[in-house]
Amino acid sequence: MPEITVRQVDFRKPAEVAALVAMVDAYACDEMGSGGTLGVEICNQMALGLAQHPGALGWVAWLGDTPVGGATAFWMYGTFAARPRINIHDLSVVEGYRDQGIGRRLLEAVEAHARATNCHAITLEVRYDNPRGRHLYWSQGFRGPTEWSPPETMAFWKKTLD
């Protein structure tokens, strides 16, 4: 059986961008997403938008030639720390490939990049009704909800890298 590899997306390569978009669409189809596909038009716009966005970051987990998970993130800047941070916008593992450490491996790849680029933190949002996600993030050192969390369904979590 092929080994899982996690690679950072090169947004100049359409096939890599398409794999990341497919992972976001798979997440959208999940109950933790919107429960349905984003559709061809949105996926095409997302691929173009991510490739053109100067702050876009992405990682895809591969099982051989098959994408099985992804993380979409964006560069941010922490003014109080006077250093960059990375905000994870989407993290997903395709149904049928969960509970194999893929989410953890994606988070480790994001963190390695954050540390290599002198980031002070990594942030993300997690739904209150997502115990699997909260457990994963907690196990990887994220804490939340932060003081920025809205009182609704999402909570902001943060991992400080200092």
MODELLER restraints for C-alpha pairs under 7 A, 6 or more apart:
rsr = mdl.restraints
at = mdl.atoms
rsr.add(forms.Gaussian(group=physical.xy_distance, feature=features.Distance(at['CA:2:A'], at['CA:63:A']), mean=5.97, stdev=0.5))
rsr.add(forms.Gaussian(group=physical.xy_distance, feature=features.Distance(at['CA:2:A'], at['CA:64:A']), mean=5.33, stdev=0.5))
rsr.add(forms.Gaussian(group=physical.xy_distance, feature=features.Distance(at['CA:3:A'], at['CA:63:A']), mean=6.01, stdev=0.5))
rsr.add(forms.Gaussian(group=physical.xy_distance, feature=features.Distance(at['CA:3:A'], at['CA:64:A']), mean=6.75, stdev=0.5))
rsr.add(forms.Gaussian(group=physical.xy_distance, feature=features.Distance(at['CA:4:A'], at['CA:61:A']), mean=6.51, stdev=0.5))
rsr.add(forms.Gaussian(group=physical.xy_distance, feature=features.Distance(at['CA:4:A'], at['CA:62:A']), mean=5.44, stdev=0.5))
rsr.add(forms.Gaussian(group=physical.xy_distance, feature=features.Distance(at['CA:4:A'], at['CA:63:A']), mean=4.71, stdev=0.5))
rsr.add(forms.Gaussian(group=physical.xy_distance, feature=features.Distance(at['CA:5:A'], at['CA:61:A']), mean=5.59, stdev=0.5))
rsr.add(forms.Gaussian(group=physical.xy_distance, feature=features.Distance(at['CA:5:A'], at['CA:62:A']), mean=5.19, stdev=0.5))
rsr.add(forms.Gaussian(group=physical.xy_distance, feature=features.Distance(at['CA:5:A'], at['CA:63:A']), mean=6.65, stdev=0.5))
rsr.add(forms.Gaussian(group=physical.xy_distance, feature=features.Distance(at['CA:6:A'], at['CA:59:A']), mean=6.58, stdev=0.5))
rsr.add(forms.Gaussian(group=physical.xy_distance, feature=features.Distance(at['CA:6:A'], at['CA:60:A']), mean=5.59, stdev=0.5))
rsr.add(forms.Gaussian(group=physical.xy_distance, feature=features.Distance(at['CA:6:A'], at['CA:61:A']), mean=4.25, stdev=0.5))
rsr.add(forms.Gaussian(group=physical.xy_distance, feature=features.Distance(at['CA:6:A'], at['CA:62:A']), mean=6.13, stdev=0.5))
rsr.add(forms.Gaussian(group=physical.xy_distance, feature=features.Distance(at['CA:6:A'], at['CA:106:A']), mean=6.57, stdev=0.5))
rsr.add(forms.Gaussian(group=physical.xy_distance, feature=features.Distance(at['CA:7:A'], at['CA:59:A']), mean=5.50, stdev=0.5))
rsr.add(forms.Gaussian(group=physical.xy_distance, feature=features.Distance(at['CA:7:A'], at['CA:60:A']), mean=5.62, stdev=0.5))
rsr.add(forms.Gaussian(group=physical.xy_distance, feature=features.Distance(at['CA:7:A'], at['CA:61:A']), mean=6.56, stdev=0.5))
rsr.add(forms.Gaussian(group=physical.xy_distance, feature=features.Distance(at['CA:8:A'], at['CA:58:A']), mean=5.78, stdev=0.5))
rsr.add(forms.Gaussian(group=physical.xy_distance, feature=features.Distance(at['CA:8:A'], at['CA:59:A']), mean=4.22, stdev=0.5))
rsr.add(forms.Gaussian(group=physical.xy_distance, feature=features.Distance(at['CA:8:A'], at['CA:60:A']), mean=6.49, stdev=0.5))
rsr.add(forms.Gaussian(group=physical.xy_distance, feature=features.Distance(at['CA:9:A'], at['CA:16:A']), mean=5.75, stdev=0.5))
rsr.add(forms.Gaussian(group=physical.xy_distance, feature=features.Distance(at['CA:9:A'], at['CA:17:A']), mean=6.65, stdev=0.5))
rsr.add(forms.Gaussian(group=physical.xy_distance, feature=features.Distance(at['CA:9:A'], at['CA:58:A']), mean=5.13, stdev=0.5))
rsr.add(forms.Gaussian(group=physical.xy_distance, feature=features.Distance(at['CA:9:A'], at['CA:59:A']), mean=5.26, stdev=0.5))
rsr.add(forms.Gaussian(group=physical.xy_distance, feature=features.Distance(at['CA:9:A'], at['CA:60:A']), mean=6.76, stdev=0.5))
rsr.add(forms.Gaussian(group=physical.xy_distance, feature=features.Distance(at['CA:10:A'], at['CA:16:A']), mean=6.48, stdev=0.5))
rsr.add(forms.Gaussian(group=physical.xy_distance, feature=features.Distance(at['CA:11:A'], at['CA:17:A']), mean=5.84, stdev=0.5))
rsr.add(forms.Gaussian(group=physical.xy_distance, feature=features.Distance(at['CA:11:A'], at['CA:51:A']), mean=4.92, stdev=0.5))
rsr.add(forms.Gaussian(group=physical.xy_distance, feature=features.Distance(at['CA:12:A'], at['CA:51:A']), mean=6.77, stdev=0.5))
rsr.add(forms.Gaussian(group=physical.xy_distance, feature=features.Distance(at['CA:17:A'], at['CA:47:A']), mean=6.02, stdev=0.5))
rsr.add(forms.Gaussian(group=physical.xy_distance, feature=features.Distance(at['CA:18:A'], at['CA:47:A']), mean=6.51, stdev=0.5))
rsr.add(forms.Gaussian(group=physical.xy_distance, feature=features.Distance(at['CA:19:A'], at['CA:67:A']), mean=6.27, stdev=0.5))
rsr.add(forms.Gaussian(group=physical.xy_distance, feature=features.Distance(at['CA:20:A'], at['CA:60:A']), mean=6.06, stdev=0.5))
rsr.add(forms.Gaussian(group=physical.xy_distance, feature=features.Distance(at['CA:20:A'], at['CA:70:A']), mean=5.96, stdev=0.5))
rsr.add(forms.Gaussian(group=physical.xy_distance, feature=features.Distance(at['CA:21:A'], at['CA:43:A']), mean=6.32, stdev=0.5))
rsr.add(forms.Gaussian(group=physical.xy_distance, feature=features.Distance(at['CA:21:A'], at['CA:46:A']), mean=6.99, stdev=0.5))
rsr.add(forms.Gaussian(group=physical.xy_distance, feature=features.Distance(at['CA:21:A'], at['CA:47:A']), mean=6.28, stdev=0.5))
rsr.add(forms.Gaussian(group=physical.xy_distance, feature=features.Distance(at['CA:23:A'], at['CA:69:A']), mean=5.89, stdev=0.5))
rsr.add(forms.Gaussian(group=physical.xy_distance, feature=features.Distance(at['CA:23:A'], at['CA:70:A']), mean=5.47, stdev=0.5))
rsr.add(forms.Gaussian(group=physical.xy_distance, feature=features.Distance(at['CA:23:A'], at['CA:92:A']), mean=6.72, stdev=0.5))
rsr.add(forms.Gaussian(group=physical.xy_distance, feature=features.Distance(at['CA:24:A'], at['CA:90:A']), mean=6.90, stdev=0.5))
rsr.add(forms.Gaussian(group=physical.xy_distance, feature=features.Distance(at['CA:25:A'], at['CA:37:A']), mean=5.82, stdev=0.5))
rsr.add(forms.Gaussian(group=physical.xy_distance, feature=features.Distance(at['CA:25:A'], at['CA:38:A']), mean=5.88, stdev=0.5))
rsr.add(forms.Gaussian(group=physical.xy_distance, feature=features.Distance(at['CA:26:A'], at['CA:94:A']), mean=6.46, stdev=0.5))
rsr.add(forms.Gaussian(group=physical.xy_distance, feature=features.Distance(at['CA:27:A'], at['CA:33:A']), mean=5.52, stdev=0.5))
rsr.add(forms.Gaussian(group=physical.xy_distance, feature=features.Distance(at['CA:27:A'], at['CA:92:A']), mean=5.69, stdev=0.5))
rsr.add(forms.Gaussian(group=physical.xy_distance, feature=features.Distance(at['CA:28:A'], at['CA:34:A']), mean=5.03, stdev=0.5))
rsr.add(forms.Gaussian(group=physical.xy_distance, feature=features.Distance(at['CA:28:A'], at['CA:35:A']), mean=6.01, stdev=0.5))
rsr.add(forms.Gaussian(group=physical.xy_distance, feature=features.Distance(at['CA:28:A'], at['CA:36:A']), mean=5.89, stdev=0.5))
rsr.add(forms.Gaussian(group=physical.xy_distance, feature=features.Distance(at['CA:28:A'], at['CA:37:A']), mean=5.88, stdev=0.5))
rsr.add(forms.Gaussian(group=physical.xy_distance, feature=features.Distance(at['CA:28:A'], at['CA:38:A']), mean=6.60, stdev=0.5))
rsr.add(forms.Gaussian(group=physical.xy_distance, feature=features.Distance(at['CA:29:A'], at['CA:35:A']), mean=4.45, stdev=0.5))
rsr.add(forms.Gaussian(group=physical.xy_distance, feature=features.Distance(at['CA:29:A'], at['CA:36:A']), mean=4.05, stdev=0.5))
rsr.add(forms.Gaussian(group=physical.xy_distance, feature=features.Distance(at['CA:29:A'], at['CA:37:A']), mean=5.01, stdev=0.5))
rsr.add(forms.Gaussian(group=physical.xy_distance, feature=features.Distance(at['CA:50:A'], at['CA:56:A']), mean=5.88, stdev=0.5))
rsr.add(forms.Gaussian(group=physical.xy_distance, feature=features.Distance(at['CA:55:A'], at['CA:74:A']), mean=5.16, stdev=0.5))
rsr.add(forms.Gaussian(group=physical.xy_distance, feature=features.Distance(at['CA:55:A'], at['CA:75:A']), mean=4.96, stdev=0.5))
rsr.add(forms.Gaussian(group=physical.xy_distance, feature=features.Distance(at['CA:56:A'], at['CA:73:A']), mean=6.10, stdev=0.5))
rsr.add(forms.Gaussian(group=physical.xy_distance, feature=features.Distance(at['CA:56:A'], at['CA:74:A']), mean=4.73, stdev=0.5))
rsr.add(forms.Gaussian(group=physical.xy_distance, feature=features.Distance(at['CA:56:A'], at['CA:75:A']), mean=6.72, stdev=0.5))
rsr.add(forms.Gaussian(group=physical.xy_distance, feature=features.Distance(at['CA:57:A'], at['CA:72:A']), mean=5.95, stdev=0.5))
rsr.add(forms.Gaussian(group=physical.xy_distance, feature=features.Distance(at['CA:57:A'], at['CA:73:A']), mean=4.92, stdev=0.5))
rsr.add(forms.Gaussian(group=physical.xy_distance, feature=features.Distance(at['CA:57:A'], at['CA:74:A']), mean=5.52, stdev=0.5))
rsr.add(forms.Gaussian(group=physical.xy_distance, feature=features.Distance(at['CA:58:A'], at['CA:71:A']), mean=5.52, stdev=0.5))
rsr.add(forms.Gaussian(group=physical.xy_distance, feature=features.Distance(at['CA:58:A'], at['CA:72:A']), mean=4.55, stdev=0.5))
rsr.add(forms.Gaussian(group=physical.xy_distance, feature=features.Distance(at['CA:58:A'], at['CA:73:A']), mean=5.93, stdev=0.5))
rsr.add(forms.Gaussian(group=physical.xy_distance, feature=features.Distance(at['CA:59:A'], at['CA:70:A']), mean=5.54, stdev=0.5))
rsr.add(forms.Gaussian(group=physical.xy_distance, feature=features.Distance(at['CA:59:A'], at['CA:71:A']), mean=5.16, stdev=0.5))
rsr.add(forms.Gaussian(group=physical.xy_distance, feature=features.Distance(at['CA:59:A'], at['CA:72:A']), mean=6.71, stdev=0.5))
rsr.add(forms.Gaussian(group=physical.xy_distance, feature=features.Distance(at['CA:59:A'], at['CA:106:A']), mean=6.91, stdev=0.5))
rsr.add(forms.Gaussian(group=physical.xy_distance, feature=features.Distance(at['CA:60:A'], at['CA:67:A']), mean=6.48, stdev=0.5))
rsr.add(forms.Gaussian(group=physical.xy_distance, feature=features.Distance(at['CA:60:A'], at['CA:69:A']), mean=5.72, stdev=0.5))
rsr.add(forms.Gaussian(group=physical.xy_distance, feature=features.Distance(at['CA:60:A'], at['CA:70:A']), mean=4.35, stdev=0.5))
rsr.add(forms.Gaussian(group=physical.xy_distance, feature=features.Distance(at['CA:60:A'], at['CA:71:A']), mean=6.53, stdev=0.5))
rsr.add(forms.Gaussian(group=physical.xy_distance, feature=features.Distance(at['CA:61:A'], at['CA:67:A']), mean=5.77, stdev=0.5))
rsr.add(forms.Gaussian(group=physical.xy_distance, feature=features.Distance(at['CA:61:A'], at['CA:68:A']), mean=5.61, stdev=0.5))
rsr.add(forms.Gaussian(group=physical.xy_distance, feature=features.Distance(at['CA:61:A'], at['CA:69:A']), mean=4.84, stdev=0.5))
rsr.add(forms.Gaussian(group=physical.xy_distance, feature=features.Distance(at['CA:61:A'], at['CA:70:A']), mean=5.92, stdev=0.5))
rsr.add(forms.Gaussian(group=physical.xy_distance, feature=features.Distance(at['CA:61:A'], at['CA:102:A']), mean=6.95, stdev=0.5))
rsr.add(forms.Gaussian(group=physical.xy_distance, feature=features.Distance(at['CA:61:A'], at['CA:106:A']), mean=6.88, stdev=0.5))
rsr.add(forms.Gaussian(group=physical.xy_distance, feature=features.Distance(at['CA:62:A'], at['CA:68:A']), mean=5.65, stdev=0.5))
rsr.add(forms.Gaussian(group=physical.xy_distance, feature=features.Distance(at['CA:68:A'], at['CA:93:A']), mean=5.88, stdev=0.5))
rsr.add(forms.Gaussian(group=physical.xy_distance, feature=features.Distance(at['CA:68:A'], at['CA:94:A']), mean=5.30, stdev=0.5))
rsr.add(forms.Gaussian(group=physical.xy_distance, feature=features.Distance(at['CA:68:A'], at['CA:97:A']), mean=6.68, stdev=0.5))
rsr.add(forms.Gaussian(group=physical.xy_distance, feature=features.Distance(at['CA:69:A'], at['CA:92:A']), mean=5.38, stdev=0.5))
rsr.add(forms.Gaussian(group=physical.xy_distance, feature=features.Distance(at['CA:69:A'], at['CA:93:A']), mean=4.05, stdev=0.5))
rsr.add(forms.Gaussian(group=physical.xy_distance, feature=features.Distance(at['CA:69:A'], at['CA:94:A']), mean=5.77, stdev=0.5))
rsr.add(forms.Gaussian(group=physical.xy_distance, feature=features.Distance(at['CA:69:A'], at['CA:102:A']), mean=6.91, stdev=0.5))
rsr.add(forms.Gaussian(group=physical.xy_distance, feature=features.Distance(at['CA:70:A'], at['CA:91:A']), mean=5.75, stdev=0.5))
rsr.add(forms.Gaussian(group=physical.xy_distance, feature=features.Distance(at['CA:70:A'], at['CA:92:A']), mean=5.45, stdev=0.5))
rsr.add(forms.Gaussian(group=physical.xy_distance, feature=features.Distance(at['CA:70:A'], at['CA:93:A']), mean=6.56, stdev=0.5))
rsr.add(forms.Gaussian(group=physical.xy_distance, feature=features.Distance(at['CA:71:A'], at['CA:88:A']), mean=6.90, stdev=0.5))
rsr.add(forms.Gaussian(group=physical.xy_distance, feature=features.Distance(at['CA:71:A'], at['CA:90:A']), mean=5.43, stdev=0.5))
rsr.add(forms.Gaussian(group=physical.xy_distance, feature=features.Distance(at['CA:71:A'], at['CA:91:A']), mean=4.39, stdev=0.5))
rsr.add(forms.Gaussian(group=physical.xy_distance, feature=features.Distance(at['CA:71:A'], at['CA:92:A']), mean=6.56, stdev=0.5))
rsr.add(forms.Gaussian(group=physical.xy_distance, feature=features.Distance(at['CA:71:A'], at['CA:106:A']), mean=6.60, stdev=0.5))
rsr.add(forms.Gaussian(group=physical.xy_distance, feature=features.Distance(at['CA:72:A'], at['CA:88:A']), mean=5.98, stdev=0.5))
rsr.add(forms.Gaussian(group=physical.xy_distance, feature=features.Distance(at['CA:72:A'], at['CA:89:A']), mean=5.54, stdev=0.5))
rsr.add(forms.Gaussian(group=physical.xy_distance, feature=features.Distance(at['CA:72:A'], at['CA:90:A']), mean=5.01, stdev=0.5))
rsr.add(forms.Gaussian(group=physical.xy_distance, feature=features.Distance(at['CA:72:A'], at['CA:91:A']), mean=6.56, stdev=0.5))
rsr.add(forms.Gaussian(group=physical.xy_distance, feature=features.Distance(at['CA:73:A'], at['CA:86:A']), mean=6.53, stdev=0.5))
rsr.add(forms.Gaussian(group=physical.xy_distance, feature=features.Distance(at['CA:73:A'], at['CA:87:A']), mean=5.39, stdev=0.5))
rsr.add(forms.Gaussian(group=physical.xy_distance, feature=features.Distance(at['CA:73:A'], at['CA:88:A']), mean=4.15, stdev=0.5))
rsr.add(forms.Gaussian(group=physical.xy_distance, feature=features.Distance(at['CA:73:A'], at['CA:89:A']), mean=5.12, stdev=0.5))
rsr.add(forms.Gaussian(group=physical.xy_distance, feature=features.Distance(at['CA:73:A'], at['CA:90:A']), mean=6.91, stdev=0.5))
rsr.add(forms.Gaussian(group=physical.xy_distance, feature=features.Distance(at['CA:74:A'], at['CA:86:A']), mean=5.73, stdev=0.5))
rsr.add(forms.Gaussian(group=physical.xy_distance, feature=features.Distance(at['CA:74:A'], at['CA:87:A']), mean=5.36, stdev=0.5))
rsr.add(forms.Gaussian(group=physical.xy_distance, feature=features.Distance(at['CA:74:A'], at['CA:88:A']), mean=6.59, stdev=0.5))
rsr.add(forms.Gaussian(group=physical.xy_distance, feature=features.Distance(at['CA:75:A'], at['CA:84:A']), mean=6.91, stdev=0.5))
rsr.add(forms.Gaussian(group=physical.xy_distance, feature=features.Distance(at['CA:75:A'], at['CA:85:A']), mean=6.13, stdev=0.5))
rsr.add(forms.Gaussian(group=physical.xy_distance, feature=features.Distance(at['CA:75:A'], at['CA:86:A']), mean=4.87, stdev=0.5))
rsr.add(forms.Gaussian(group=physical.xy_distance, feature=features.Distance(at['CA:75:A'], at['CA:87:A']), mean=6.48, stdev=0.5))
rsr.add(forms.Gaussian(group=physical.xy_distance, feature=features.Distance(at['CA:76:A'], at['CA:84:A']), mean=5.74, stdev=0.5))
rsr.add(forms.Gaussian(group=physical.xy_distance, feature=features.Distance(at['CA:76:A'], at['CA:85:A']), mean=5.11, stdev=0.5))
rsr.add(forms.Gaussian(group=physical.xy_distance, feature=features.Distance(at['CA:76:A'], at['CA:86:A']), mean=5.66, stdev=0.5))
rsr.add(forms.Gaussian(group=physical.xy_distance, feature=features.Distance(at['CA:76:A'], at['CA:87:A']), mean=6.60, stdev=0.5))
rsr.add(forms.Gaussian(group=physical.xy_distance, feature=features.Distance(at['CA:77:A'], at['CA:83:A']), mean=5.99, stdev=0.5))
rsr.add(forms.Gaussian(group=physical.xy_distance, feature=features.Distance(at['CA:77:A'], at['CA:84:A']), mean=4.21, stdev=0.5))
rsr.add(forms.Gaussian(group=physical.xy_distance, feature=features.Distance(at['CA:77:A'], at['CA:85:A']), mean=5.53, stdev=0.5))
rsr.add(forms.Gaussian(group=physical.xy_distance, feature=features.Distance(at['CA:78:A'], at['CA:84:A']), mean=5.68, stdev=0.5))
rsr.add(forms.Gaussian(group=physical.xy_distance, feature=features.Distance(at['CA:78:A'], at['CA:85:A']), mean=6.31, stdev=0.5))
rsr.add(forms.Gaussian(group=physical.xy_distance, feature=features.Distance(at['CA:81:A'], at['CA:120:A']), mean=6.89, stdev=0.5))
rsr.add(forms.Gaussian(group=physical.xy_distance, feature=features.Distance(at['CA:83:A'], at['CA:119:A']), mean=5.90, stdev=0.5))
rsr.add(forms.Gaussian(group=physical.xy_distance, feature=features.Distance(at['CA:83:A'], at['CA:120:A']), mean=6.02, stdev=0.5))
rsr.add(forms.Gaussian(group=physical.xy_distance, feature=features.Distance(at['CA:84:A'], at['CA:119:A']), mean=4.74, stdev=0.5))
rsr.add(forms.Gaussian(group=physical.xy_distance, feature=features.Distance(at['CA:84:A'], at['CA:120:A']), mean=6.33, stdev=0.5))
rsr.add(forms.Gaussian(group=physical.xy_distance, feature=features.Distance(at['CA:85:A'], at['CA:119:A']), mean=4.69, stdev=0.5))
rsr.add(forms.Gaussian(group=physical.xy_distance, feature=features.Distance(at['CA:85:A'], at['CA:120:A']), mean=5.65, stdev=0.5))
rsr.add(forms.Gaussian(group=physical.xy_distance, feature=features.Distance(at['CA:85:A'], at['CA:121:A']), mean=5.00, stdev=0.5))
rsr.add(forms.Gaussian(group=physical.xy_distance, feature=features.Distance(at['CA:85:A'], at['CA:122:A']), mean=5.63, stdev=0.5))
rsr.add(forms.Gaussian(group=physical.xy_distance, feature=features.Distance(at['CA:86:A'], at['CA:114:A']), mean=6.68, stdev=0.5))
rsr.add(forms.Gaussian(group=physical.xy_distance, feature=features.Distance(at['CA:86:A'], at['CA:121:A']), mean=6.68, stdev=0.5))
rsr.add(forms.Gaussian(group=physical.xy_distance, feature=features.Distance(at['CA:86:A'], at['CA:122:A']), mean=4.83, stdev=0.5))
rsr.add(forms.Gaussian(group=physical.xy_distance, feature=features.Distance(at['CA:86:A'], at['CA:123:A']), mean=6.36, stdev=0.5))
rsr.add(forms.Gaussian(group=physical.xy_distance, feature=features.Distance(at['CA:87:A'], at['CA:122:A']), mean=5.64, stdev=0.5))
rsr.add(forms.Gaussian(group=physical.xy_distance, feature=features.Distance(at['CA:87:A'], at['CA:123:A']), mean=4.63, stdev=0.5))
rsr.add(forms.Gaussian(group=physical.xy_distance, feature=features.Distance(at['CA:87:A'], at['CA:124:A']), mean=5.53, stdev=0.5))
rsr.add(forms.Gaussian(group=physical.xy_distance, feature=features.Distance(at['CA:88:A'], at['CA:123:A']), mean=6.14, stdev=0.5))
rsr.add(forms.Gaussian(group=physical.xy_distance, feature=features.Distance(at['CA:88:A'], at['CA:124:A']), mean=4.92, stdev=0.5))
rsr.add(forms.Gaussian(group=physical.xy_distance, feature=features.Distance(at['CA:89:A'], at['CA:124:A']), mean=6.30, stdev=0.5))
rsr.add(forms.Gaussian(group=physical.xy_distance, feature=features.Distance(at['CA:92:A'], at['CA:103:A']), mean=6.98, stdev=0.5))
rsr.add(forms.Gaussian(group=physical.xy_distance, feature=features.Distance(at['CA:93:A'], at['CA:102:A']), mean=6.85, stdev=0.5))
rsr.add(forms.Gaussian(group=physical.xy_distance, feature=features.Distance(at['CA:93:A'], at['CA:103:A']), mean=6.39, stdev=0.5))
rsr.add(forms.Gaussian(group=physical.xy_distance, feature=features.Distance(at['CA:120:A'], at['CA:160:A']), mean=6.08, stdev=0.5))
rsr.add(forms.Gaussian(group=physical.xy_distance, feature=features.Distance(at['CA:120:A'], at['CA:161:A']), mean=5.17, stdev=0.5))
rsr.add(forms.Gaussian(group=physical.xy_distance, feature=features.Distance(at['CA:120:A'], at['CA:162:A']), mean=5.99, stdev=0.5))
rsr.add(forms.Gaussian(group=physical.xy_distance, feature=features.Distance(at['CA:121:A'], at['CA:158:A']), mean=6.78, stdev=0.5))
rsr.add(forms.Gaussian(group=physical.xy_distance, feature=features.Distance(at['CA:121:A'], at['CA:159:A']), mean=5.45, stdev=0.5))
rsr.add(forms.Gaussian(group=physical.xy_distance, feature=features.Distance(at['CA:121:A'], at['CA:160:A']), mean=4.36, stdev=0.5))
rsr.add(forms.Gaussian(group=physical.xy_distance, feature=features.Distance(at['CA:121:A'], at['CA:161:A']), mean=5.11, stdev=0.5))
rsr.add(forms.Gaussian(group=physical.xy_distance, feature=features.Distance(at['CA:122:A'], at['CA:158:A']), mean=5.78, stdev=0.5))
rsr.add(forms.Gaussian(group=physical.xy_distance, feature=features.Distance(at['CA:122:A'], at['CA:159:A']), mean=5.22, stdev=0.5))
rsr.add(forms.Gaussian(group=physical.xy_distance, feature=features.Distance(at['CA:122:A'], at['CA:160:A']), mean=6.65, stdev=0.5))
rsr.add(forms.Gaussian(group=physical.xy_distance, feature=features.Distance(at['CA:123:A'], at['CA:157:A']), mean=5.68, stdev=0.5))
rsr.add(forms.Gaussian(group=physical.xy_distance, feature=features.Distance(at['CA:123:A'], at['CA:158:A']), mean=4.38, stdev=0.5))
rsr.add(forms.Gaussian(group=physical.xy_distance, feature=features.Distance(at['CA:123:A'], at['CA:159:A']), mean=6.33, stdev=0.5))
rsr.add(forms.Gaussian(group=physical.xy_distance, feature=features.Distance(at['CA:124:A'], at['CA:156:A']), mean=5.77, stdev=0.5))
rsr.add(forms.Gaussian(group=physical.xy_distance, feature=features.Distance(at['CA:124:A'], at['CA:157:A']), mean=5.44, stdev=0.5))
rsr.add(forms.Gaussian(group=physical.xy_distance, feature=features.Distance(at['CA:124:A'], at['CA:158:A']), mean=6.55, stdev=0.5))
rsr.add(forms.Gaussian(group=physical.xy_distance, feature=features.Distance(at['CA:125:A'], at['CA:154:A']), mean=6.21, stdev=0.5))
rsr.add(forms.Gaussian(group=physical.xy_distance, feature=features.Distance(at['CA:125:A'], at['CA:155:A']), mean=5.41, stdev=0.5))
rsr.add(forms.Gaussian(group=physical.xy_distance, feature=features.Distance(at['CA:125:A'], at['CA:156:A']), mean=4.45, stdev=0.5))
rsr.add(forms.Gaussian(group=physical.xy_distance, feature=features.Distance(at['CA:125:A'], at['CA:157:A']), mean=5.99, stdev=0.5))
rsr.add(forms.Gaussian(group=physical.xy_distance, feature=features.Distance(at['CA:126:A'], at['CA:133:A']), mean=6.88, stdev=0.5))
rsr.add(forms.Gaussian(group=physical.xy_distance, feature=features.Distance(at['CA:126:A'], at['CA:134:A']), mean=6.77, stdev=0.5))
rsr.add(forms.Gaussian(group=physical.xy_distance, feature=features.Distance(at['CA:126:A'], at['CA:154:A']), mean=5.52, stdev=0.5))
rsr.add(forms.Gaussian(group=physical.xy_distance, feature=features.Distance(at['CA:126:A'], at['CA:155:A']), mean=5.39, stdev=0.5))
rsr.add(forms.Gaussian(group=physical.xy_distance, feature=features.Distance(at['CA:126:A'], at['CA:156:A']), mean=6.55, stdev=0.5))
rsr.add(forms.Gaussian(group=physical.xy_distance, feature=features.Distance(at['CA:127:A'], at['CA:153:A']), mean=5.64, stdev=0.5))
rsr.add(forms.Gaussian(group=physical.xy_distance, feature=features.Distance(at['CA:127:A'], at['CA:154:A']), mean=4.38, stdev=0.5))
rsr.add(forms.Gaussian(group=physical.xy_distance, feature=features.Distance(at['CA:127:A'], at['CA:155:A']), mean=6.18, stdev=0.5))
rsr.add(forms.Gaussian(group=physical.xy_distance, feature=features.Distance(at['CA:128:A'], at['CA:153:A']), mean=5.57, stdev=0.5))
rsr.add(forms.Gaussian(group=physical.xy_distance, feature=features.Distance(at['CA:128:A'], at['CA:154:A']), mean=5.78, stdev=0.5))
rsr.add(forms.Gaussian(group=physical.xy_distance, feature=features.Distance(at['CA:128:A'], at['CA:155:A']), mean=6.61, stdev=0.5))
rsr.add(forms.Gaussian(group=physical.xy_distance, feature=features.Distance(at['CA:141:A'], at['CA:159:A']), mean=5.93, stdev=0.5))
rsr.add(forms.Gaussian(group=physical.xy_distance, feature=features.Distance(at['CA:142:A'], at['CA:157:A']), mean=6.00, stdev=0.5))
rsr.add(forms.Gaussian(group=physical.xy_distance, feature=features.Distance(at['CA:142:A'], at['CA:158:A']), mean=5.14, stdev=0.5))
rsr.add(forms.Gaussian(group=physical.xy_distance, feature=features.Distance(at['CA:142:A'], at['CA:159:A']), mean=4.36, stdev=0.5))
rsr.add(forms.Gaussian(group=physical.xy_distance, feature=features.Distance(at['CA:143:A'], at['CA:157:A']), mean=5.27, stdev=0.5))
rsr.add(forms.Gaussian(group=physical.xy_distance, feature=features.Distance(at['CA:143:A'], at['CA:158:A']), mean=5.45, stdev=0.5))
rsr.add(forms.Gaussian(group=physical.xy_distance, feature=features.Distance(at['CA:143:A'], at['CA:159:A']), mean=6.33, stdev=0.5))
rsr.add(forms.Gaussian(group=physical.xy_distance, feature=features.Distance(at['CA:144:A'], at['CA:155:A']), mean=6.90, stdev=0.5))
rsr.add(forms.Gaussian(group=physical.xy_distance, feature=features.Distance(at['CA:144:A'], at['CA:156:A']), mean=6.16, stdev=0.5))
rsr.add(forms.Gaussian(group=physical.xy_distance, feature=features.Distance(at['CA:144:A'], at['CA:157:A']), mean=4.23, stdev=0.5))
rsr.add(forms.Gaussian(group=physical.xy_distance, feature=features.Distance(at['CA:144:A'], at['CA:158:A']), mean=6.43, stdev=0.5))
rsr.add(forms.Gaussian(group=physical.xy_distance, feature=features.Distance(at['CA:145:A'], at['CA:155:A']), mean=5.14, stdev=0.5))
rsr.add(forms.Gaussian(group=physical.xy_distance, feature=features.Distance(at['CA:145:A'], at['CA:156:A']), mean=5.27, stdev=0.5))
rsr.add(forms.Gaussian(group=physical.xy_distance, feature=features.Distance(at['CA:145:A'], at['CA:157:A']), mean=5.31, stdev=0.5))
rsr.add(forms.Gaussian(group=physical.xy_distance, feature=features.Distance(at['CA:146:A'], at['CA:156:A']), mean=5.54, stdev=0.5))
rsr.add(forms.Gaussian(group=physical.xy_distance, feature=features.Distance(at['CA:146:A'], at['CA:157:A']), mean=5.73, stdev=0.5))
rsr.add(forms.Gaussian(group=physical.xy_distance, feature=features.Distance(at['CA:148:A'], at['CA:156:A']), mean=6.43, stdev=0.5))
rsr.add(forms.Gaussian(group=physical.xy_distance, feature=features.Distance(at['CA:149:A'], at['CA:155:A']), mean=4.83, stdev=0.5))
rsr.add(forms.Gaussian(group=physical.xy_distance, feature=features.Distance(at['CA:149:A'], at['CA:156:A']), mean=5.02, stdev=0.5))
